[in-house]
């Protein structure tokens, strides 16, 4: 009796897992950067009031999804990609209205928000694509 050859590995499976890992780390690093920027901006670099402001508390909602991103929870990547638009909007408004040091920090916030959104969106897309390929491979095998 002849046995069927072992099913070949999914084409590009190593590339997908590398890409998924890269988007995961890009999301985590950009989220950490956004947290650090928010704290530094409102406490030391260009606070609204001398000595810091309570606006530094805006970084607290960003700490919540950090554990979910590190644990690779798909739901977290999805809702972070929506949450980040609040910070993007703040960055655009403050880039338009703040003076020189605040304006540059706001533009940095906008850049980090775009990076975080792209990383989360790509992460979700690549993981869903890999899952579809795995299901198709299991169904064919």
Residue, then its C-alpha position, 0 to 999 in steps of 0.5 A: x500500500x502506497x502512502x500519500x506524500x506529506x503535504x507540503x508546507x504552506x507557500x510563504x508560511x515562514x514569510x507570513x509568520x515573520x511579517x506577523x511578528x514584525x507588525x506585532x512588534x511595530x504595533x507594540x513599539x509605536x504604542x509604547x512611543x505614543x505613551x512615552x510621548x504623551x507623558x513627556x509632552x504633558x509633564x515636561x516638554x510642552x505642558x499646557x501649564x508650567x510644571x505639568x498638566x492633568x492632560x498627561x492622564x490621556x496616556x492611561x487608555x493607551x496602557x490598557x491594550x498593551x497586554x493584549x498586543x503582547x499576548x497577540x489578541x486579535x480583538x485588541x489589534x482591532x479596537x486599538x486601530x479604532x482608538x488610535x484615531x482619537x489621538x490622531x485627531x488630537x495631534x492634528x488639532x494641536x499641530x494646527x493650533x499649538x506654538x512651536x514645541x507643541x506643534x512638533x510634538x503633535x506632528x510626532x503624535x500624528x506619525x506614531x498614530x499612523x504607524x500604530x494604525x498601519x501596524x494593527x491593520x496589517x497584523x489583522x490582515x496577515x493573520x486572517x490571510x494565514x488562517x484562511x490558507x491553513x483552513x484551505x490546506x486542511x480542507x485540501x489535505 
